[in-house]
């Protein structure tokens, strides 16, 4: 079948199962709930074959200002190396830039080579760390009380300060999915950590704090509440003291990523406040 016979579709909630099949085939960590969030909050596009089977996908997630996230660029194995990923990526870029937003993404080393000629600029690198707890995780313990509206507003404001762009709907979804994983620092310290269940592992992040000591304590509390045996955390390279704490807890490097913006050479917000990102699919 030729690529010309594929049909472009806007991804909707009815595509969640097919999209999950794509990410499972790539051995990625996204769950059906992740796809539901990304499709619901963003602009998803896909390609279907003559049987109506989804063979490729891409997502854009617009933040509150300035930037939009591009992720989940996936192509089924038998359709790879035909330019589908590049075509979907270009469509996402055009959609983002038409709204006056900066396209952003997290790239693997192989992906970085593809994105550089398109005008993407490396901003910072981060490392995915992985831990096998060595035993089945305990059922998720009780975390801090679920944030009331005022507390959640403060949490979202701190996240926006760190990221340089607001994403309250995304944070609200993560809190609702795993309220027992929410941990916060007490005033006058500022900081919080969220976590979520993935298909393969429990993902810790985002973790935002105004000190390394606060970040360490939030991480320890989040790890104690892990609800899956395998745990991921994505740590920016510049957070060396925190990284050593993560390694001391038994985590090992799994794979690197590079955060990239198209046509912008510096980070939004205050990246020094971010000790763990939310994951390449969410930024």
PyMOL commands that set and color helices and strands:
alter all, ss='L'
color gray80, all
select helices_A, chain A and resi 3-5+13-25+32-41+77-79+84-97+109-116+149-163+168-177+179-181+212-224+240-248+271-273
alter helices_A, ss='H'
color red, helices_A
select strands_A, chain A and resi 7-10+43-48+54-62+67-75+102-107+120-132+183-184+191-197+202-209+230-236+252-262+274-276
alter strands_A, ss='S'
color yellow, strands_A
deselect
rebuild
show_as cartoon
